[in-house]
Structures are given as structure tokens and as C-alpha cells.
Amino acid sequence: MKLAILETDVLRPALRSEYQGYGRMFQNLFHSAEVTWEMPVFSVIKGDYPEHLEDYDAFLVTGSQHDAFADTDWIVRLRDYVVTLFQVGKPILGICFGHQLVAHALGGQAGRASVGWGMGIMEYQCAAEPTFIDSAQPVSLLVSHRDQVNRLPPGAQRLLSNDFCPNAAFYIGDTVLCFQGHPEFTPDYARLLLNFRQEELEADHLADVLASYQREHQGERIARWMKAFLENPRT
């Protein structure tokens, strides 16, 4: 399996030396889940794309601080690229910004959430039980977002949901699987990222976010779901 990781952000300088980028975080996540795919990283925010679609079995769109629904040139180009991938049947994974961008590109709608910032570790209920998941037990994931998928694209099945984010994950057949949460994050990274955003949170909200870090983060569980989704198609 060759997975092309489409990296959609550049980390802040204070975080870059230790964490490098979201592409590396996904490589680390999948390795921790004993996934042995080839996983080259392409910085699509800088215009770097795979030369040939047929060289890759699947594609992953990472998270980003940018708006997936924006009309910035590189974001419009990436949405068009996702449409092309979907049309030719290439499997697509999307995380946070990637989750929103894929939904928006394929006919759904992403936008600023009226409920504001979601941060910390959130628990989600399973809204479906496809064969690529291990069980329908609730899922806990690190999150960092103020945008959401407000309307799913045609043909999408909701997978994870809670009151804060009803469309927290979805899939379309054997081709698309997307999550609002960040399986690739670690609690240490999330706490560092919070330092840049805590001024946007009310004191009570910030206290709840900090307390949520006591919960389990099930990033490796989601990595195994993604592995099963790509390696064991159901049709």
C-alpha cells in the first residue's frame, strides 16, 4: 500500500523542531499501529503534488489552521484534486481540515461553527457499525477546530457524532473516510497548541479543556480503522 499524505499546513516555528509536520505525525501514528505502508508526504500548501495519481493506492488530507471552504488558490486547487480522486475511485482519508475539505468538495457544506472552538479530548458515539471498525463503543479523540461539516455530501453515512459536532466522522462506500478529530495528535502536542489559542476561550471553557486531557485519546484505534478501511474493501 502506498499512501500519499497531502500536508496542508506548516507548523509554527516553536513546534516544528520537535514535531516537524502533520505528515510526520501521521507516519508516527500509523507506525505505532503497526502499519507498514509507504507514506510519502506532499506539501500541497506549497504546491507539491504527486506526479502521477496511479502511483498511489490512497490519499490522506491532513489538518490545517486554514478554512477548508475558503477561496484561496491552493485550497481551491486541493478541492478540485479531491474531486478528481473521487471520480477515478481513489480512496481518500480526511482529518479535521481534510474532513471538512473533502465534504465541501464532494457536495456537502463546511463552515464556521456557531458553537465556537472545540478543543481537548471529546467523546463521540458511533452512528453506524461498518465492518472496518472494531466495535460501536464510544470513541475519544483530541480535537482542535472551530469549523465543522454542517451538511454531509451526497451518499455519505455519518459514523461518529456528539452534541457539539453532529458530523464528526463520515464515510462514502469504500472510497472516503473522514474524521473531525485528530488521531495523529498526542496530548503533549495538543497542550502546546492550546497555548496559542487559549486567549480565545472563556475561563470555564479553558478549564474544561484542560480537565479533558485526563481522558484516553484513542488515536491508534482510529488508525486501525483507517487501515482496515483501505486494506479490506467491502465491495
ChimeraX commands (.cxc) that place a marker at each C-alpha (Angstrom):
marker #1 position 0.00,0.00,0.00 radius 0.5
marker #1 position 1.26,3.45,-0.95 radius 0.5
marker #1 position -0.50,6.28,0.85 radius 0.5
marker #1 position 0.18,9.84,-0.36 radius 0.5
marker #1 position -0.08,12.23,2.59 radius 0.5
marker #1 position -1.23,15.65,1.39 radius 0.5
marker #1 position 0.08,18.06,4.02 radius 0.5
marker #1 position -1.99,21.24,4.28 radius 0.5
marker #1 position -0.14,23.36,6.83 radius 0.5
marker #1 position 3.28,24.38,8.11 radius 0.5
marker #1 position 3.75,24.12,11.85 radius 0.5
marker #1 position 4.58,27.16,13.94 radius 0.5
marker #1 position 8.35,27.58,14.39 radius 0.5
marker #1 position 8.11,26.82,18.11 radius 0.5
marker #1 position 6.60,23.40,17.32 radius 0.5
marker #1 position 8.44,22.50,14.13 radius 0.5
marker #1 position 11.75,21.29,15.57 radius 0.5
marker #1 position 10.11,18.61,17.73 radius 0.5
marker #1 position 7.07,17.65,15.64 radius 0.5
marker #1 position 8.22,18.57,12.10 radius 0.5
marker #1 position 4.78,18.50,10.48 radius 0.5
marker #1 position 1.44,16.78,10.26 radius 0.5
marker #1 position 2.77,14.38,7.65 radius 0.5
marker #1 position 5.36,13.10,10.10 radius 0.5
marker #1 position 2.72,12.85,12.83 radius 0.5
marker #1 position 0.64,10.57,10.61 radius 0.5
marker #1 position 3.67,8.46,9.77 radius 0.5
marker #1 position 4.34,8.08,13.51 radius 0.5
marker #1 position 0.69,7.26,14.22 radius 0.5
marker #1 position 0.48,4.55,11.59 radius 0.5
marker #1 position 3.80,3.06,12.63 radius 0.5
marker #1 position 2.59,2.89,16.24 radius 0.5
marker #1 position -0.42,0.95,14.95 radius 0.5
marker #1 position 1.94,-1.45,13.12 radius 0.5
marker #1 position 1.02,-0.14,9.67 radius 0.5
marker #1 position 3.87,-0.71,7.21 radius 0.5
marker #1 position 2.73,1.28,4.18 radius 0.5
marker #1 position 4.90,3.60,2.14 radius 0.5
marker #1 position 3.77,7.10,3.18 radius 0.5
marker #1 position 5.49,9.95,1.30 radius 0.5
marker #1 position 4.44,13.48,2.27 radius 0.5
marker #1 position 3.49,16.19,-0.26 radius 0.5
marker #1 position 3.23,19.80,0.89 radius 0.5
marker #1 position 0.17,20.79,-1.12 radius 0.5
marker #1 position 0.04,24.15,0.66 radius 0.5
marker #1 position 3.29,24.86,-1.21 radius 0.5
marker #1 position 2.03,23.38,-4.48 radius 0.5
marker #1 position 3.75,19.98,-4.17 radius 0.5
marker #1 position 1.56,17.15,-5.51 radius 0.5
marker #1 position 2.17,13.54,-6.59 radius 0.5
marker #1 position 3.28,13.46,-10.21 radius 0.5
marker #1 position 1.02,10.54,-11.15 radius 0.5
marker #1 position -2.21,9.51,-9.40 radius 0.5
marker #1 position -1.75,5.91,-10.46 radius 0.5
marker #1 position 1.46,5.64,-8.41 radius 0.5
marker #1 position -0.56,5.72,-5.16 radius 0.5
marker #1 position -3.24,3.46,-3.74 radius 0.5
marker #1 position -4.83,6.06,-1.45 radius 0.5
marker #1 position -4.58,9.69,-0.34 radius 0.5
marker #1 position -4.82,11.42,3.04 radius 0.5
marker #1 position -5.61,15.13,3.51 radius 0.5
marker #1 position -4.22,16.44,6.82 radius 0.5
marker #1 position -5.42,19.07,9.25 radius 0.5
marker #1 position -4.67,22.76,8.92 radius 0.5
marker #1 position -5.31,26.10,10.61 radius 0.5
marker #1 position -6.88,27.35,7.36 radius 0.5
marker #1 position -10.54,27.30,6.27 radius 0.5
marker #1 position -11.47,24.36,4.06 radius 0.5
marker #1 position -14.26,26.41,2.46 radius 0.5
marker #1 position -12.03,29.40,1.58 radius 0.5
marker #1 position -11.38,30.57,-1.97 radius 0.5
marker #1 position -7.60,30.76,-1.52 radius 0.5
marker #1 position -5.91,29.41,-4.64 radius 0.5
marker #1 position -4.17,26.44,-3.05 radius 0.5
marker #1 position -7.37,25.40,-1.23 radius 0.5
marker #1 position -9.47,25.63,-4.40 radius 0.5
marker #1 position -6.86,23.56,-6.23 radius 0.5
marker #1 position -6.92,20.93,-3.46 radius 0.5
marker #1 position -10.72,20.71,-3.54 radius 0.5
marker #1 position -10.56,20.17,-7.31 radius 0.5
marker #1 position -7.90,17.50,-6.79 radius 0.5
marker #1 position -10.11,15.69,-4.27 radius 0.5
marker #1 position -12.97,15.70,-6.78 radius 0.5
marker #1 position -10.65,14.13,-9.34 radius 0.5
marker #1 position -9.52,11.47,-6.87 radius 0.5
marker #1 position -13.13,10.64,-6.07 radius 0.5
marker #1 position -14.12,10.46,-9.74 radius 0.5
marker #1 position -11.37,7.97,-10.53 radius 0.5
marker #1 position -12.15,5.89,-7.43 radius 0.5
marker #1 position -9.01,6.57,-5.39 radius 0.5
marker #1 position -9.65,6.06,-1.64 radius 0.5
marker #1 position -9.45,9.30,0.35 radius 0.5
marker #1 position -8.88,9.85,4.08 radius 0.5
marker #1 position -9.52,13.28,5.59 radius 0.5
marker #1 position -8.67,14.63,9.03 radius 0.5
marker #1 position -10.06,17.86,10.56 radius 0.5
marker #1 position -9.43,20.42,7.78 radius 0.5
marker #1 position -9.21,17.43,5.43 radius 0.5
marker #1 position -12.53,16.08,6.74 radius 0.5
marker #1 position -14.17,19.45,6.06 radius 0.5
marker #1 position -12.49,19.98,2.70 radius 0.5
marker #1 position -13.45,16.55,1.36 radius 0.5
marker #1 position -17.05,17.04,2.46 radius 0.5
marker #1 position -17.20,20.52,0.93 radius 0.5
marker #1 position -15.56,19.41,-2.33 radius 0.5
marker #1 position -17.94,16.48,-2.78 radius 0.5
marker #1 position -21.15,18.47,-2.38 radius 0.5
marker #1 position -21.52,18.89,1.38 radius 0.5
marker #1 position -21.06,22.14,3.28 radius 0.5
marker #1 position -18.38,23.16,5.77 radius 0.5
marker #1 position -18.29,26.44,7.63 radius 0.5
marker #1 position -17.65,28.28,10.88 radius 0.5
marker #1 position -19.40,26.53,13.77 radius 0.5
marker #1 position -21.90,28.54,15.81 radius 0.5
marker #1 position -20.77,26.67,18.94 radius 0.5
marker #1 position -17.23,28.05,18.65 radius 0.5
marker #1 position -13.97,26.30,19.41 radius 0.5
marker #1 position -13.82,22.59,20.18 radius 0.5
marker #1 position -10.61,21.63,21.98 radius 0.5
marker #1 position -9.32,18.96,24.32 radius 0.5
marker #1 position -10.47,15.34,24.19 radius 0.5
marker #1 position -14.07,14.71,23.13 radius 0.5
marker #1 position -16.13,11.55,23.20 radius 0.5
marker #1 position -18.24,10.52,20.21 radius 0.5
marker #1 position -20.96,7.95,19.75 radius 0.5
marker #1 position -20.93,5.60,16.77 radius 0.5
marker #1 position -23.80,6.32,14.40 radius 0.5
marker #1 position -23.07,3.27,12.23 radius 0.5
marker #1 position -21.22,-0.02,12.56 radius 0.5
marker #1 position -19.42,-0.74,9.26 radius 0.5
marker #1 position -17.12,-3.73,9.07 radius 0.5
marker #1 position -13.90,-1.67,9.24 radius 0.5
marker #1 position -14.48,-0.59,12.87 radius 0.5
marker #1 position -13.63,-2.78,15.84 radius 0.5
marker #1 position -16.82,-2.07,17.78 radius 0.5
marker #1 position -19.54,0.52,18.26 radius 0.5
marker #1 position -18.14,1.58,21.62 radius 0.5
marker #1 position -17.71,5.37,22.02 radius 0.5
marker #1 position -14.54,6.95,20.63 radius 0.5
marker #1 position -12.43,9.60,22.41 radius 0.5
marker #1 position -10.21,11.86,20.31 radius 0.5
marker #1 position -8.17,15.03,20.61 radius 0.5
marker #1 position -9.79,17.92,18.75 radius 0.5
marker #1 position -8.88,21.46,17.78 radius 0.5
marker #1 position -11.40,23.16,15.46 radius 0.5
marker #1 position -13.87,26.00,15.11 radius 0.5
marker #1 position -15.22,24.89,11.72 radius 0.5
marker #1 position -17.45,21.90,11.11 radius 0.5
marker #1 position -19.15,19.89,8.40 radius 0.5
marker #1 position -22.67,21.28,8.55 radius 0.5
marker #1 position -24.06,19.13,5.74 radius 0.5
marker #1 position -22.72,15.77,4.61 radius 0.5
marker #1 position -22.06,15.19,0.90 radius 0.5
marker #1 position -24.42,13.01,-1.14 radius 0.5
marker #1 position -24.08,9.31,-0.37 radius 0.5
marker #1 position -22.26,9.87,2.92 radius 0.5
marker #1 position -23.02,7.86,6.04 radius 0.5
marker #1 position -22.47,9.53,9.41 radius 0.5
marker #1 position -20.04,7.47,11.51 radius 0.5
marker #1 position -19.31,9.48,14.69 radius 0.5
marker #1 position -21.38,12.15,16.39 radius 0.5
marker #1 position -21.89,14.14,19.58 radius 0.5
marker #1 position -23.91,17.19,20.58 radius 0.5
marker #1 position -21.05,19.59,19.83 radius 0.5
marker #1 position -20.21,18.12,16.42 radius 0.5
marker #1 position -23.02,16.05,14.88 radius 0.5
marker #1 position -21.00,15.15,11.76 radius 0.5
marker #1 position -17.76,14.18,13.48 radius 0.5
marker #1 position -16.92,11.39,11.01 radius 0.5
marker #1 position -18.40,10.00,7.82 radius 0.5
marker #1 position -17.69,7.55,5.04 radius 0.5
marker #1 position -18.80,7.06,1.45 radius 0.5
marker #1 position -18.73,3.43,0.36 radius 0.5
marker #1 position -15.18,2.13,0.04 radius 0.5
marker #1 position -13.82,5.44,-1.20 radius 0.5
marker #1 position -13.99,8.13,1.51 radius 0.5
marker #1 position -13.39,8.06,5.27 radius 0.5
marker #1 position -13.07,11.32,7.22 radius 0.5
marker #1 position -12.74,12.37,10.88 radius 0.5
marker #1 position -13.08,15.76,12.54 radius 0.5
marker #1 position -10.85,14.70,15.44 radius 0.5
marker #1 position -7.07,14.38,15.33 radius 0.5
marker #1 position -5.91,10.77,15.74 radius 0.5
marker #1 position -2.36,11.87,14.88 radius 0.5
marker #1 position -2.13,14.37,17.76 radius 0.5
marker #1 position -0.54,13.46,21.08 radius 0.5
marker #1 position -1.72,15.06,24.34 radius 0.5
marker #1 position 1.63,16.85,24.66 radius 0.5
marker #1 position 1.28,18.41,21.22 radius 0.5
marker #1 position -2.34,19.37,21.88 radius 0.5
marker #1 position -1.37,21.15,25.10 radius 0.5
marker #1 position 1.33,23.10,23.28 radius 0.5
marker #1 position -1.11,24.06,20.54 radius 0.5
marker #1 position -3.59,25.21,23.16 radius 0.5
marker #1 position -1.06,27.81,24.30 radius 0.5
marker #1 position -1.60,29.64,21.01 radius 0.5
marker #1 position -5.40,29.58,21.24 radius 0.5
marker #1 position -6.33,29.75,24.92 radius 0.5
marker #1 position -6.95,33.51,24.80 radius 0.5
marker #1 position -9.91,32.76,22.52 radius 0.5
marker #1 position -11.56,30.62,25.22 radius 0.5
marker #1 position -13.57,31.71,28.24 radius 0.5
marker #1 position -12.09,30.70,31.60 radius 0.5
marker #1 position -14.68,27.98,32.23 radius 0.5
marker #1 position -14.21,26.57,28.75 radius 0.5
marker #1 position -10.44,26.52,29.15 radius 0.5
marker #1 position -10.78,24.70,32.48 radius 0.5
marker #1 position -12.99,22.06,30.85 radius 0.5
marker #1 position -10.48,21.61,28.02 radius 0.5
marker #1 position -7.60,21.13,30.45 radius 0.5
marker #1 position -9.62,18.64,32.50 radius 0.5
marker #1 position -10.49,16.67,29.36 radius 0.5
marker #1 position -6.83,15.70,28.88 radius 0.5
marker #1 position -7.33,13.15,31.67 radius 0.5
marker #1 position -9.41,11.05,29.28 radius 0.5
marker #1 position -7.95,8.42,26.97 radius 0.5
marker #1 position -7.04,9.56,23.45 radius 0.5
marker #1 position -7.82,6.72,21.03 radius 0.5
marker #1 position -5.76,7.81,18.06 radius 0.5
marker #1 position -4.31,4.36,17.43 radius 0.5
marker #1 position -7.81,2.90,17.39 radius 0.5
marker #1 position -8.76,5.27,14.56 radius 0.5
marker #1 position -5.50,4.40,12.76 radius 0.5
marker #1 position -6.58,0.76,12.82 radius 0.5
marker #1 position -9.98,1.73,11.42 radius 0.5
marker #1 position -8.28,3.58,8.57 radius 0.5
marker #1 position -6.00,0.61,7.95 radius 0.5
marker #1 position -8.97,-1.77,7.78 radius 0.5
marker #1 position -10.90,0.63,5.54 radius 0.5
marker #1 position -8.08,0.76,2.98 radius 0.5
marker #1 position -6.87,-2.84,3.14 radius 0.5
marker #1 position -10.22,-4.64,3.34 radius 0.5
marker #1 position -12.72,-3.03,0.96 radius 0.5
marker #1 position -16.25,-4.31,1.42 radius 0.5
marker #1 position -17.27,-4.43,-2.24 radius 0.5
marker link #1:1,2 radius 0.2
marker link #1:2,3 radius 0.2
marker link #1:3,4 radius 0.2
marker link #1:4,5 radius 0.2
marker link #1:5,6 radius 0.2
marker link #1:6,7 radius 0.2
marker link #1:7,8 radius 0.2
marker link #1:8,9 radius 0.2
marker link #1:9,10 radius 0.2
marker link #1:10,11 radius 0.2
marker link #1:11,12 radius 0.2
marker link #1:12,13 radius 0.2
marker link #1:13,14 radius 0.2
marker link #1:14,15 radius 0.2
marker link #1:15,16 radius 0.2
marker link #1:16,17 radius 0.2
marker link #1:17,18 radius 0.2
marker link #1:18,19 radius 0.2
marker link #1:19,20 radius 0.2
marker link #1:20,21 radius 0.2
marker link #1:21,22 radius 0.2
marker link #1:22,23 radius 0.2
marker link #1:23,24 radius 0.2
marker link #1:24,25 radius 0.2
marker link #1:25,26 radius 0.2
marker link #1:26,27 radius 0.2
marker link #1:27,28 radius 0.2
marker link #1:28,29 radius 0.2
marker link #1:29,30 radius 0.2
marker link #1:30,31 radius 0.2
marker link #1:31,32 radius 0.2
marker link #1:32,33 radius 0.2
marker link #1:33,34 radius 0.2
marker link #1:34,35 radius 0.2
marker link #1:35,36 radius 0.2
marker link #1:36,37 radius 0.2
marker link #1:37,38 radius 0.2
marker link #1:38,39 radius 0.2
marker link #1:39,40 radius 0.2
marker link #1:40,41 radius 0.2
marker link #1:41,42 radius 0.2
marker link #1:42,43 radius 0.2
marker link #1:43,44 radius 0.2
marker link #1:44,45 radius 0.2
marker link #1:45,46 radius 0.2
marker link #1:46,47 radius 0.2
marker link #1:47,48 radius 0.2
marker link #1:48,49 radius 0.2
marker link #1:49,50 radius 0.2
marker link #1:50,51 radius 0.2
marker link #1:51,52 radius 0.2
marker link #1:52,53 radius 0.2
marker link #1:53,54 radius 0.2
marker link #1:54,55 radius 0.2
marker link #1:55,56 radius 0.2
marker link #1:56,57 radius 0.2
marker link #1:57,58 radius 0.2
marker link #1:58,59 radius 0.2
marker link #1:59,60 radius 0.2
marker link #1:60,61 radius 0.2
marker link #1:61,62 radius 0.2
marker link #1:62,63 radius 0.2
marker link #1:63,64 radius 0.2
marker link #1:64,65 radius 0.2
marker link #1:65,66 radius 0.2
marker link #1:66,67 radius 0.2
marker link #1:67,68 radius 0.2
marker link #1:68,69 radius 0.2
marker link #1:69,70 radius 0.2
marker link #1:70,71 radius 0.2
marker link #1:71,72 radius 0.2
marker link #1:72,73 radius 0.2
marker link #1:73,74 radius 0.2
marker link #1:74,75 radius 0.2
marker link #1:75,76 radius 0.2
marker link #1:76,77 radius 0.2
marker link #1:77,78 radius 0.2
marker link #1:78,79 radius 0.2
marker link #1:79,80 radius 0.2
marker link #1:80,81 radius 0.2
marker link #1:81,82 radius 0.2
marker link #1:82,83 radius 0.2
marker link #1:83,84 radius 0.2
marker link #1:84,85 radius 0.2
marker link #1:85,86 radius 0.2
marker link #1:86,87 radius 0.2
marker link #1:87,88 radius 0.2
marker link #1:88,89 radius 0.2
marker link #1:89,90 radius 0.2
marker link #1:90,91 radius 0.2
marker link #1:91,92 radius 0.2
marker link #1:92,93 radius 0.2
marker link #1:93,94 radius 0.2
marker link #1:94,95 radius 0.2
marker link #1:95,96 radius 0.2
marker link #1:96,97 radius 0.2
marker link #1:97,98 radius 0.2
marker link #1:98,99 radius 0.2
marker link #1:99,100 radius 0.2
marker link #1:100,101 radius 0.2
marker link #1:101,102 radius 0.2
marker link #1:102,103 radius 0.2
marker link #1:103,104 radius 0.2
marker link #1:104,105 radius 0.2
marker link #1:105,106 radius 0.2
marker link #1:106,107 radius 0.2
marker link #1:107,108 radius 0.2
marker link #1:108,109 radius 0.2
marker link #1:109,110 radius 0.2
marker link #1:110,111 radius 0.2
marker link #1:111,112 radius 0.2
marker link #1:112,113 radius 0.2
marker link #1:113,114 radius 0.2
marker link #1:114,115 radius 0.2
marker link #1:115,116 radius 0.2
marker link #1:116,117 radius 0.2
marker link #1:117,118 radius 0.2
marker link #1:118,119 radius 0.2
marker link #1:119,120 radius 0.2
marker link #1:120,121 radius 0.2
marker link #1:121,122 radius 0.2
marker link #1:122,123 radius 0.2
marker link #1:123,124 radius 0.2
marker link #1:124,125 radius 0.2
marker link #1:125,126 radius 0.2
marker link #1:126,127 radius 0.2
marker link #1:127,128 radius 0.2
marker link #1:128,129 radius 0.2
marker link #1:129,130 radius 0.2
marker link #1:130,131 radius 0.2
marker link #1:131,132 radius 0.2
marker link #1:132,133 radius 0.2
marker link #1:133,134 radius 0.2
marker link #1:134,135 radius 0.2
marker link #1:135,136 radius 0.2
marker link #1:136,137 radius 0.2
marker link #1:137,138 radius 0.2
marker link #1:138,139 radius 0.2
marker link #1:139,140 radius 0.2
marker link #1:140,141 radius 0.2
marker link #1:141,142 radius 0.2
marker link #1:142,143 radius 0.2
marker link #1:143,144 radius 0.2
marker link #1:144,145 radius 0.2
marker link #1:145,146 radius 0.2
marker link #1:146,147 radius 0.2
marker link #1:147,148 radius 0.2
marker link #1:148,149 radius 0.2
marker link #1:149,150 radius 0.2
marker link #1:150,151 radius 0.2
marker link #1:151,152 radius 0.2
marker link #1:152,153 radius 0.2
marker link #1:153,154 radius 0.2
marker link #1:154,155 radius 0.2
marker link #1:155,156 radius 0.2
marker link #1:156,157 radius 0.2
marker link #1:157,158 radius 0.2
marker link #1:158,159 radius 0.2
marker link #1:159,160 radius 0.2
marker link #1:160,161 radius 0.2
marker link #1:161,162 radius 0.2
marker link #1:162,163 radius 0.2
marker link #1:163,164 radius 0.2
marker link #1:164,165 radius 0.2
marker link #1:165,166 radius 0.2
marker link #1:166,167 radius 0.2
marker link #1:167,168 radius 0.2
marker link #1:168,169 radius 0.2
marker link #1:169,170 radius 0.2
marker link #1:170,171 radius 0.2
marker link #1:171,172 radius 0.2
marker link #1:172,173 radius 0.2
marker link #1:173,174 radius 0.2
marker link #1:174,175 radius 0.2
marker link #1:175,176 radius 0.2
marker link #1:176,177 radius 0.2
marker link #1:177,178 radius 0.2
marker link #1:178,179 radius 0.2
marker link #1:179,180 radius 0.2
marker link #1:180,181 radius 0.2
marker link #1:181,182 radius 0.2
marker link #1:182,183 radius 0.2
marker link #1:183,184 radius 0.2
marker link #1:184,185 radius 0.2
marker link #1:185,186 radius 0.2
marker link #1:186,187 radius 0.2
marker link #1:187,188 radius 0.2
marker link #1:188,189 radius 0.2
marker link #1:189,190 radius 0.2
marker link #1:190,191 radius 0.2
marker link #1:191,192 radius 0.2
marker link #1:192,193 radius 0.2
marker link #1:193,194 radius 0.2
marker link #1:194,195 radius 0.2
marker link #1:195,196 radius 0.2
marker link #1:196,197 radius 0.2
marker link #1:197,198 radius 0.2
marker link #1:198,199 radius 0.2
marker link #1:199,200 radius 0.2
marker link #1:200,201 radius 0.2
marker link #1:201,202 radius 0.2
marker link #1:202,203 radius 0.2
marker link #1:203,204 radius 0.2
marker link #1:204,205 radius 0.2
marker link #1:205,206 radius 0.2
marker link #1:206,207 radius 0.2
marker link #1:207,208 radius 0.2
marker link #1:208,209 radius 0.2
marker link #1:209,210 radius 0.2
marker link #1:210,211 radius 0.2
marker link #1:211,212 radius 0.2
marker link #1:212,213 radius 0.2
marker link #1:213,214 radius 0.2
marker link #1:214,215 radius 0.2
marker link #1:215,216 radius 0.2
marker link #1:216,217 radius 0.2
marker link #1:217,218 radius 0.2
marker link #1:218,219 radius 0.2
marker link #1:219,220 radius 0.2
marker link #1:220,221 radius 0.2
marker link #1:221,222 radius 0.2
marker link #1:222,223 radius 0.2
marker link #1:223,224 radius 0.2
marker link #1:224,225 radius 0.2
marker link #1:225,226 radius 0.2
marker link #1:226,227 radius 0.2
marker link #1:227,228 radius 0.2
marker link #1:228,229 radius 0.2
marker link #1:229,230 radius 0.2
marker link #1:230,231 radius 0.2
marker link #1:231,232 radius 0.2
marker link #1:232,233 radius 0.2
marker link #1:233,234 radius 0.2
marker link #1:234,235 radius 0.2
view
